[in-house]
Amino acid sequence: MNEASSSHILPRSRAAGWWLVAAAGLATAVMFGPRMVAIAAHARPHAPDLALFAAQPMVIQLHILAAIGMTALGGLLVSLRKGRAFHRTAGWICVALMVLTAGSSLFIVGLNGDAWSLIHLLSGWTLVTLPIGVWAARKHRVQLHGRTMRGLFIGGALVAGSFAFLPGRLMWSLVFG
């Protein structure tokens, strides 16, 4: 496939992916929306429940702290100027926090009995894709690095983080329950 034809196909494939995500989101909203809205209507936002946090196993505490740190630092990295010393240093810290978050999640089970659930696919994807983003940065392949790291941040921190705050989950209880 030559360069001209691949650039012609790419926007359509991206649009198809977004349509698929939108369809999945709509189906989820139709199936679970009314129940979640009913639960959310009784939410009482408050400071994090530190007693509940302290009662969790160490691996869950580590996972939560690493995820919060990675989300905050990742947000800065995405929004600030790239290529400076801060970006490089904070980037390595963010990579370490991402590995810690994804790695610790492999030891957290419970949604699916004592087995891994579908969310663990994201952890595996993160652990496989993260070295590609680091490699791209080291080889000065800026576009590949940017796409890889933004994708990991959006998928790993924002999307997975959003699911963590669904009613009935631990993060919901820590902040809203």
N, CA, C and O of each residue as an XYZ file, in Angstrom:
708
protein
N       0.855     -1.168      0.000
C       0.000      0.000      0.000
C       0.900      1.229      0.000
O       1.803      1.333      0.831
N       0.669      2.151     -0.913
C       1.541      3.317     -0.991
C       1.105      4.393     -0.008
O       0.051      4.296      0.621
N       1.945      5.426      0.111
C       1.720      6.493      1.097
C       0.399      7.228      0.866
O      -0.310      7.547      1.821
N       0.068      7.497     -0.404
C      -1.146      8.257     -0.708
C      -2.404      7.492     -0.313
O      -3.339      8.067      0.246
N      -2.422      6.189     -0.607
C      -3.628      5.430     -0.283
C      -3.777      5.214      1.216
O      -4.898      5.190      1.724
N      -2.652      5.055      1.945
C      -2.784      4.847      3.386
C      -3.270      6.113      4.082
O      -4.034      6.022      5.043
N      -2.847      7.297      3.623
C      -3.323      8.516      4.268
C      -4.793      8.762      3.933
O      -5.498      9.440      4.681
N      -5.250      8.217      2.820
C      -6.659      8.352      2.456
C      -7.533      7.437      3.323
O      -8.676      7.780      3.626
N      -7.005      6.284      3.721
C      -7.781      5.314      4.495
C      -7.801      5.676      5.983
O      -8.806      5.450      6.657
N      -6.709      6.230      6.501
C      -6.606      6.471      7.940
C      -7.756      7.269      8.543
O      -8.316      6.827      9.547
N      -8.138      8.412      7.993
C      -9.241      9.143      8.650
C     -10.526      8.344      8.731
O     -11.261      8.459      9.712
N     -10.813      7.537      7.722
C     -12.019      6.722      7.776
C     -11.922      5.678      8.870
O     -12.900      5.432      9.575
N     -10.766      5.061      9.024
C     -10.628      4.038     10.060
C     -10.723      4.656     11.448
O     -11.268      4.037     12.363
N     -10.206      5.856     11.617
C     -10.333      6.526     12.915
C     -11.789      6.852     13.200
O     -12.264      6.667     14.321
N     -12.498      7.338     12.189
C     -13.915      7.655     12.373
C     -14.704      6.402     12.723
O     -15.597      6.441     13.569
N     -14.376      5.289     12.070
C     -15.070      4.037     12.366
C     -14.826      3.619     13.811
O     -15.736      3.128     14.478
N     -13.608      3.810     14.296
C     -13.303      3.483     15.685
C     -14.099      4.329     16.658
O     -14.601      3.825     17.662
N     -14.215      5.625     16.362
C     -14.982      6.508     17.234
C     -16.468      6.169     17.192
O     -17.154      6.266     18.209
N     -16.971      5.771     16.017
C     -18.377      5.353     15.935
C     -18.610      4.104     16.774
O     -19.648      3.971     17.422
N     -17.643      3.189     16.763
C     -17.761      1.975     17.569
C     -17.769      2.318     19.058
O     -18.563      1.765     19.818
N     -16.891      3.223     19.473
C     -16.852      3.649     20.875
C     -18.169      4.322     21.258
O     -18.710      4.070     22.334
N     -18.678      5.172     20.379
C     -19.949      5.855     20.650
C     -21.096      4.853     20.768
O     -21.954      4.991     21.640
N     -21.114      3.840     19.888
C     -22.169      2.826     19.946
C     -22.084      2.031     21.246
O     -23.107      1.742     21.868
N     -20.864      1.676     21.656
C     -20.690      0.941     22.912
C     -21.122      1.798     24.098
O     -21.757      1.300     25.028
N     -20.781      3.081     24.066
C     -21.186      3.983     25.137
C     -22.694      4.144     25.211
O     -23.271      4.165     26.298
N     -23.327      4.257     24.056
C     -24.783      4.388     24.017
C     -25.455      3.117     24.539
O     -26.416      3.191     25.304
N     -24.951      1.958     24.127
C     -25.520      0.690     24.599
C     -25.357      0.563     26.115
O     -26.274      0.114     26.804
N     -24.204      0.954     26.627
C     -23.970      0.905     28.070
C     -24.914      1.851     28.800
O     -25.472      1.498     29.839
N     -25.094      3.058     28.257
C     -25.985      4.032     28.888
C     -27.423      3.540     28.910
O     -28.134      3.735     29.895
N     -27.855      2.901     27.821
C     -29.229      2.399     27.766
C     -29.424      1.249     28.748
O     -30.447      1.170     29.429
N     -28.420      0.344     28.817
C     -28.552     -0.837     29.667
C     -28.400     -0.512     31.151
O     -29.157     -1.019     31.979
N     -27.425      0.331     31.488
C     -27.098      0.551     32.894
C     -27.381      1.970     33.374
O     -27.334      2.239     34.575
N     -27.673      2.873     32.451
C     -27.855      4.278     32.791
C     -28.875      4.554     33.866
O     -28.558      5.244     34.834
N     -30.097      4.043     33.741
C     -31.112      4.359     34.764
C     -30.694      3.939     36.171
O     -30.926      4.672     37.132
N     -30.081      2.772     36.294
C     -29.646      2.302     37.621
C     -28.529      3.192     38.163
O     -28.535      3.560     39.337
N     -27.565      3.538     37.296
C     -26.463      4.378     37.748
C     -26.942      5.778     38.118
O     -26.449      6.364     39.082
N     -27.887      6.314     37.371
C     -28.429      7.635     37.696
C     -29.145      7.585     39.043
O     -29.024      8.510     39.845
N     -29.893      6.505     39.294
C     -30.593      6.373     40.574
C     -29.604      6.311     41.738
O     -29.826      6.928     42.779
N     -28.524      5.572     41.559
C     -27.503      5.486     42.617
C     -26.794      6.827     42.769
O     -26.570      7.294     43.885
N     -26.436      7.451     41.626
C     -25.706      8.721     41.672
C     -26.545      9.837     42.281
O     -25.997     10.796     42.825
N     -27.855      9.724     42.195
C     -28.722     10.757     42.769
C     -28.556     10.846     44.282
O     -28.824     11.890     44.877
N     -28.120      9.762     44.902
C     -27.938      9.739     46.354
C     -26.484      9.950     46.763
O     -26.124      9.737     47.921
N     -25.643     10.372     45.803
C     -24.227     10.576     46.103
C     -24.044     11.774     47.018
O     -24.729     12.789     46.891
N     -23.121     11.634     47.927
C     -22.770     12.714     48.833
C     -21.256     12.913     48.755
O     -20.516     12.294     49.520
N     -20.783     13.770     47.839
C     -19.324     13.977     47.731
C     -18.741     14.430     49.066
O     -19.329     15.259     49.761
N     -17.605     13.889     49.410
C     -16.940     14.225     50.665
C     -15.453     14.012     50.494
O     -15.006     13.483     49.476
N     -14.690     14.421     51.486
C     -13.256     14.152     51.478
C     -13.063     12.639     51.445
O     -13.909     11.898     51.945
N     -11.972     12.178     50.867
C     -11.760     10.724     50.798
C     -11.861     10.066     52.173
O     -11.378     10.601     53.171
N     -12.490      8.910     52.203
C     -12.662      8.142     53.432
C     -11.348      7.409     53.719
O     -11.122      6.308     53.217
N     -10.497      8.021     54.520
C      -9.171      7.457     54.770
C      -9.229      6.156     55.561
O      -8.351      5.308     55.406
N     -10.230      5.982     56.392
C     -10.367      4.720     57.132
C     -10.666      3.579     56.156
O     -10.111      2.488     56.290
N     -11.528      3.824     55.191
C     -11.821      2.809     54.175
C     -10.586      2.528     53.338
O     -10.304      1.373     53.020
N      -9.843      3.574     52.976
C      -8.607      3.403     52.211
C      -7.607      2.560     52.999
O      -6.997      1.647     52.444
N      -7.435      2.857     54.279
C      -6.477      2.132     55.121
C      -6.884      0.675     55.321
O      -6.031     -0.176     55.576
N      -8.168      0.382     55.210
C      -8.646     -0.987     55.399
C      -8.412     -1.866     54.170
O      -8.607     -3.080     54.232
N      -7.997     -1.265     53.060
C      -7.780     -2.033     51.836
C      -6.433     -2.751     51.887
O      -5.524     -2.307     52.590
N      -6.295     -3.851     51.152
C      -4.989     -4.530     51.079
C      -3.927     -3.591     50.503
O      -4.244     -2.655     49.769
N      -2.685     -3.848     50.840
C      -1.567     -2.995     50.420
C      -1.504     -2.840     48.901
O      -1.196     -1.752     48.413
N      -1.786     -3.892     48.151
C      -1.701     -3.815     46.695
C      -2.727     -2.834     46.130
O      -2.451     -2.159     45.138
N      -3.896     -2.748     46.742
C      -4.919     -1.802     46.291
C      -4.518     -0.378     46.664
O      -4.708      0.547     45.874
N      -3.964     -0.196     47.859
C      -3.487      1.128     48.253
C      -2.393      1.611     47.300
O      -2.408      2.760     46.858
N      -1.454      0.732     46.990
C      -0.364      1.057     46.069
C      -0.914      1.408     44.689
O      -0.473      2.373     44.064
N      -1.877      0.622     44.221
C      -2.492      0.845     42.913
C      -3.178      2.214     42.863
O      -3.016      2.956     41.894
N      -3.936      2.542     43.898
C      -4.656      3.818     43.929
C      -3.683      4.991     43.957
O      -3.850      5.950     43.203
N      -2.679      4.926     44.808
C      -1.726      6.033     44.910
C      -0.936      6.215     43.618
O      -0.718      7.342     43.174
N      -0.505      5.102     43.010
C       0.226      5.196     41.743
C      -0.671      5.747     40.640
O      -0.222      6.557     39.830
N      -1.926      5.322     40.598
C      -2.852      5.805     39.568
C      -3.137      7.291     39.726
O      -3.191      8.018     38.735
N      -3.317      7.747     40.953
C      -3.573      9.171     41.182
C      -2.347      9.993     40.778
O      -2.469     11.013     40.099
N      -1.176      9.542     41.199
C       0.059     10.250     40.832
C       0.281     10.275     39.330
O       0.651     11.308     38.772
N       0.058      9.141     38.672
C       0.241      9.063     37.226
C      -0.765      9.936     36.498
O      -0.417     10.569     35.501
N      -1.995      9.985     36.966
C      -3.011     10.815     36.318
C      -2.671     12.297     36.460
O      -2.783     13.051     35.494
N      -2.264     12.715     37.642
C      -1.909     14.123     37.857
C      -0.678     14.505     37.034
O      -0.682     15.522     36.339
N       0.357     13.701     37.113
C       1.588     13.997     36.381
C       1.375     13.873     34.875
O       1.897     14.681     34.107
N       0.614     12.872     34.451
C       0.308     12.715     33.028
C      -0.464     13.891     32.478
O      -0.229     14.319     31.348
N      -1.385     14.419     33.268
C      -2.125     15.610     32.849
C      -1.197     16.799     32.627
O      -1.367     17.555     31.670
N      -0.226     16.962     33.504
C       0.763     18.026     33.320
C       1.590     17.793     32.061
O       1.811     18.715     31.276
N       2.040     16.571     31.876
C       2.880     16.264     30.719
C       2.146     16.496     29.403
O       2.732     16.988     28.439
N       0.871     16.143     29.367
C       0.091     16.324     28.147
C      -0.114     17.812     27.862
O      -0.137     18.219     26.700
N      -0.263     18.621     28.904
C      -0.629     20.022     28.702
C       0.562     20.979     28.616
O       0.420     22.064     28.052
N       1.723     20.620     29.151
C       2.864     21.529     29.156
C       3.763     21.314     27.937
O       3.589     20.360     27.178
N       4.717     22.211     27.770
C       5.650     22.165     26.651
C       6.513     20.901     26.704
O       6.956     20.472     27.769
N       6.734     20.328     25.540
C       7.472     19.069     25.448
C       8.966     19.317     25.195
O       9.366     20.395     24.758
N       9.773     18.295     25.480
C      11.184     18.322     25.133
C      12.100     18.988     26.131
O      13.319     18.937     25.963
N      11.584     19.587     27.124
C      12.408     20.254     28.135
C      12.834     19.241     29.199
O      12.382     18.096     29.201
N      13.702     19.678     30.091
C      14.200     18.798     31.150
C      13.060     18.316     32.040
O      13.043     17.158     32.457
N      12.091     19.215     32.336
C      10.958     18.799     33.174
C      10.190     17.666     32.501
O       9.807     16.699     33.160
N       9.966     17.779     31.196
C       9.210     16.757     30.476
C       9.932     15.408     30.549
O       9.305     14.373     30.772
N      11.229     15.429     30.363
C      11.993     14.173     30.413
C      11.968     13.556     31.811
O      11.716     12.360     31.961
N      12.224     14.361     32.815
C      12.256     13.843     34.190
C      10.875     13.377     34.632
O      10.721     12.269     35.146
N       9.878     14.225     34.431
C       8.516     13.861     34.815
C       8.014     12.684     33.988
O       7.226     11.871     34.471
N       8.473     12.594     32.735
C       8.084     11.474     31.881
C       8.567     10.141     32.437
O       7.824      9.159     32.436
N       9.813     10.104     32.912
C      10.325      8.866     33.501
C       9.567      8.503     34.778
O       9.293      7.330     35.033
N       9.235      9.506     35.571
C       8.452      9.254     36.789
C       7.067      8.726     36.409
O       6.561      7.788     37.024
N       6.464      9.339     35.390
C       5.140      8.912     34.944
C       5.182      7.480     34.407
O       4.263      6.700     34.657
N       6.238      7.129     33.674
C       6.393      5.757     33.177
C       6.482      4.786     34.353
O       5.844      3.733     34.340
N       7.267      5.137     35.365
C       7.386      4.263     36.544
C       6.029      4.106     37.238
O       5.666      3.004     37.648
N       5.288      5.197     37.369
C       3.970      5.127     37.999
C       2.993      4.310     37.147
O       2.140      3.603     37.682
N       3.123      4.411     35.822
C       2.255      3.639     34.937
C       2.553      2.139     35.067
O       1.636      1.319     35.110
N       3.837      1.795     35.127
C       4.214      0.385     35.317
C       3.711     -0.106     36.667
O       3.198     -1.220     36.772
N       3.854      0.710     37.691
C       3.384      0.341     39.031
C       1.863      0.157     39.039
O       1.353     -0.790     39.637
N       1.150      1.056     38.381
C      -0.312      0.965     38.335
C      -0.748     -0.281     37.577
O      -1.562     -1.058     38.076
N      -0.215     -0.475     36.380
C      -0.605     -1.635     35.573
C      -0.140     -2.934     36.217
O      -0.877     -3.920     36.243
N       1.071     -2.934     36.731
C       1.603     -4.149     37.364
C       0.836     -4.540     38.612
O       0.535     -5.716     38.815
N       0.518     -3.564     39.447
C      -0.216     -3.877     40.680
C      -1.630     -4.361     40.367
O      -2.187     -5.160     41.119
N      -2.214     -3.887     39.269
C      -3.577     -4.310     38.934
C      -3.648     -5.803     38.621
O      -4.705     -6.420     38.752
N      -2.529     -6.375     38.211
C      -2.520     -7.809     37.912
C      -2.717     -8.655     39.168
O      -3.055     -9.836     39.083
N      -2.506     -8.046     40.325
C      -2.684     -8.757     41.593
C      -4.018     -8.430     42.260
O      -4.301     -8.892     43.365
N      -4.836     -7.624     41.573
C      -6.149     -7.255     42.103
C      -7.205     -8.014     41.325
O      -7.378     -7.795     40.126
N      -7.906     -8.898     41.997
C      -8.996     -9.651     41.376
C     -10.232     -9.489     42.254
O     -10.141     -9.012     43.385
N     -11.348     -9.876     41.744
C     -12.556     -9.777     42.548
C     -13.779     -9.454     41.715
O     -14.890     -9.839     42.079
N     -13.598     -8.755     40.604
C     -14.742     -8.482     39.743
C     -15.266     -9.759     39.111
O     -16.454     -9.876     38.809
N     -14.366    -10.713     38.915
C     -14.685    -11.942     38.214
C     -14.330    -13.142     39.095
O     -13.679    -14.084     38.645
N     -14.763    -13.095     40.341
C     -14.381    -14.149     41.279
C     -12.915    -13.971     41.643
O     -12.484    -12.871     41.992
N     -12.155    -15.047     41.561
C     -10.722    -14.979     41.835
C      -9.912    -15.030     40.553
O      -8.769    -15.486     40.562
N     -10.479    -14.573     39.462
C      -9.793    -14.593     38.175
C      -9.698    -13.169     37.628
O     -10.373    -12.257     38.106
N      -8.853    -13.000     36.625
C      -8.747    -11.703     35.978
C     -10.033    -11.387     35.226
O     -10.760    -12.288     34.806
N     -10.300    -10.105     35.065
C     -11.467     -9.657     34.305
C     -10.985     -8.970     33.034
O      -9.783     -8.901     32.775
N     -11.907     -8.472     32.257
C     -11.548     -7.818     31.000
C     -10.679     -6.584     31.203
O      -9.891     -6.243     30.320
N     -10.800     -5.912     32.329
C      -9.998     -4.711     32.582
C      -8.512     -5.046     32.630
O      -7.673     -4.178     32.390
N      -8.183     -6.295     32.937
C      -6.771     -6.691     32.977
C      -6.146     -6.705     31.588
O      -4.922     -6.665     31.465
N      -6.964     -6.761     30.541
C      -6.423     -6.633     29.185
C      -5.769     -5.265     29.008
O      -4.743     -5.147     28.338
N      -6.361     -4.233     29.606
C      -5.777     -2.897     29.541
C      -4.425     -2.862     30.244
O      -3.500     -2.194     29.781
N      -4.308     -3.572     31.349
C      -3.026     -3.622     32.059
C      -1.966     -4.290     31.198
O      -0.838     -3.807     31.105
N      -2.327     -5.390     30.577
C      -1.389     -6.066     29.678
C      -1.004     -5.188     28.505
O       0.167     -5.106     28.133
N      -2.011     -4.526     27.920
C      -1.747     -3.620     26.797
C      -0.794     -2.500     27.220
O       0.111     -2.137     26.468
N      -0.996     -1.959     28.409
C      -0.124     -0.892     28.911
C       1.297     -1.392     29.065
O       2.238     -0.716     28.650
N       1.467     -2.563     29.652
C       2.812     -3.098     29.883
C       3.524     -3.467     28.589
O       4.754     -3.471     28.543
N       2.768     -3.778     27.534
C       3.368     -4.083     26.235
C       3.650     -2.801     25.452
O       4.686     -2.698     24.796
N       2.754     -1.837     25.513
C       2.850     -0.628     24.698
C       3.788      0.418     25.298
O       4.421      1.173     24.560
N       3.881      0.468     26.594
C       4.707      1.476     27.256
C       6.164      1.445     26.781
O       6.724      2.511     26.524
N       6.800      0.285     26.653
C       8.178      0.288     26.136
C       8.289      0.861     24.716
O       9.327      1.416     24.356
N       7.234      0.731     23.914
C       7.254      1.315     22.574
C       7.308      2.837     22.671
O       8.055      3.484     21.936
N       6.519      3.406     23.575
C       6.548      4.861     23.771
C       7.897      5.346     24.270
O       8.376      6.393     23.836
N       8.516      4.601     25.176
C       9.843      4.966     25.688
C      10.880      4.840     24.568
O      11.719      5.724     24.391
N      10.818      3.747     23.820
C      11.742      3.544     22.699
C      11.620      4.678     21.689
O      12.628      5.194     21.204
N      10.375      5.071     21.369
C      10.153      6.140     20.396
C      10.760      7.452     20.887
O      11.328      8.203     20.094
N      10.649      7.735     22.172
C      11.241      8.963     22.717
C      12.759      8.906     22.619
O      13.396      9.889     22.241
N      13.336      7.769     22.956
C      14.790      7.635     22.921
C      15.347      7.710     21.507
O      16.484      8.139     21.310
N      14.561      7.299     20.530
C      14.976      7.358     19.117
C      14.524      8.652     18.441
O      14.687      8.810     17.232
N      13.963      9.568     19.212
C      13.492     10.870     18.725
C      12.401     10.739     17.664
O      12.309     11.558     16.750
N      11.583      9.709     17.794
C      10.416      9.544     16.917
C       9.244     10.200     17.652
O       8.412      9.534     18.269
N       9.215     11.512     17.560
C       8.347     12.347     18.382
C       6.866     12.033     18.159
O       6.107     11.923     19.122
N       6.450     11.889     16.904
C       5.028     11.630     16.650
C       4.586     10.288     17.221
O       3.526     10.198     17.840
N       5.388      9.245     17.019
C       5.042      7.927     17.568
C       5.015      7.981     19.093
O       4.112      7.428     19.721
N       5.995      8.642     19.682
C       6.039      8.772     21.136
C       4.788      9.499     21.653
O       4.149      9.052     22.605
N       4.453     10.616     21.017
C       3.298     11.395     21.443
C       2.005     10.606     21.334
O       1.198     10.607     22.264
N       1.797      9.930     20.204
C       0.570      9.137     20.024
C       0.496      8.004     21.033
O      -0.558      7.755     21.618
N       1.604      7.326     21.235
C       1.620      6.186     22.159
C       1.328      6.631     23.585
O       0.490      6.039     24.265
N       2.007      7.660     24.033
C       1.849      8.090     25.422
C       0.494      8.745     25.658
O      -0.108      8.547     26.713
N       0.001      9.524     24.690
C      -1.345     10.098     24.838
C      -2.397      8.992     24.883
O      -3.336      9.046     25.678
N      -2.230      7.994     24.023
C      -3.177      6.876     24.021
C      -3.184      6.136     25.343
O      -4.243      5.781     25.861
N      -1.990      5.902     25.893
C      -1.907      5.229     27.194
C      -2.517      6.093     28.290
O      -3.197      5.581     29.180
N      -2.279      7.393     28.231
C      -2.833      8.289     29.246
C      -4.358      8.328     29.159
O      -5.047      8.208     30.172
N      -4.880      8.495     27.944
C      -6.336      8.572     27.779
C      -6.984      7.245     28.146
O      -7.956      7.216     28.901
N      -6.453      6.151     27.619
C      -7.050      4.839     27.890
C      -6.820      4.366     29.308
O      -7.739      3.875     29.964
N      -5.596      4.513     29.780
C      -5.250      3.978     31.091
C      -5.681      4.848     32.246
O      -6.191      4.348     33.248
N      -5.481      6.145     32.118
C      -5.795      7.031     33.244
C      -7.223      7.555     33.180
O      -7.962      7.467     34.161
N      -7.609      8.092     32.049
C      -8.911      8.753     31.988
C     -10.065      7.770     31.839
O     -11.038      7.850     32.589
N      -9.977      6.843     30.882
C     -11.094      5.914     30.667
C     -11.183      4.902     31.816
O     -12.241      4.746     32.426
N     -10.079      4.218     32.109
C     -10.105      3.239     33.199
C     -10.384      3.927     34.531
O     -11.097      3.385     35.376
N      -9.823      5.123     34.719
C     -10.096      5.879     35.939
C     -11.559      6.243     36.073
O     -12.110      6.226     37.174
N     -12.191      6.573     34.961
C     -13.624      6.882     34.990
C     -14.433      5.665     35.418
O     -15.372      5.787     36.205
N     -14.073      4.496     34.905
C     -14.784      3.274     35.300
C     -14.582      2.963     36.779
O     -15.453      2.367     37.413
N     -13.451      3.360     37.325
C     -13.187      3.119     38.748
C     -14.139      3.902     39.640
O     -14.375      3.518     40.786
N     -14.690      5.001     39.120
C     -15.583      5.839     39.909
C     -17.057      5.531     39.667
O     -17.918      6.322     40.051
N     -17.364      4.400     39.039
C     -18.766      4.015     38.858
C     -19.388      3.664     40.214
O     -18.694      3.172     41.104
N     -20.681      3.911     40.373
C     -21.348      3.572     41.640
C     -21.149      2.102     42.007
O     -21.254      1.209     41.166
N     -20.862      1.885     43.276
C     -20.660      0.536     43.774
C     -19.208      0.101     43.800
O     -18.885     -0.901     44.439
N     -18.317      0.824     43.124
C     -16.899      0.462     43.120
C     -16.196      1.154     44.290
O     -16.750      2.069     44.899
N     -14.990      0.719     44.595
C     -14.243      1.239     45.744
C     -14.014      2.745     45.659
O     -14.218      3.450     46.647
N     -13.598      3.249     44.508
C     -13.323      4.679     44.399
C     -14.603      5.494     44.609
O     -14.559      6.588     45.171
N     -15.730      4.964     44.164
C     -17.005      5.632     44.422
C     -17.224      5.736     45.930
O     -17.571      6.798     46.447
N     -17.017      4.622     46.626
C     -17.233      4.603     48.073
C     -16.269      5.532     48.800
O     -16.643      6.168     49.785
N     -15.028      5.613     48.318
C     -14.044      6.469     48.969
C     -14.418      7.949     48.879
O     -14.139      8.715     49.802
N     -15.049      8.357     47.768
C     -15.286      9.778     47.547
C     -16.759     10.172     47.630
O     -17.072     11.290     48.039
N     -17.665      9.276     47.250
C     -19.083      9.635     47.191
C     -19.968      8.857     48.151
O     -21.073      9.300     48.466
N     -19.502      7.708     48.622
C     -20.353      6.814     49.389
C     -20.547      7.182     50.819
O     -21.252      6.482     51.546
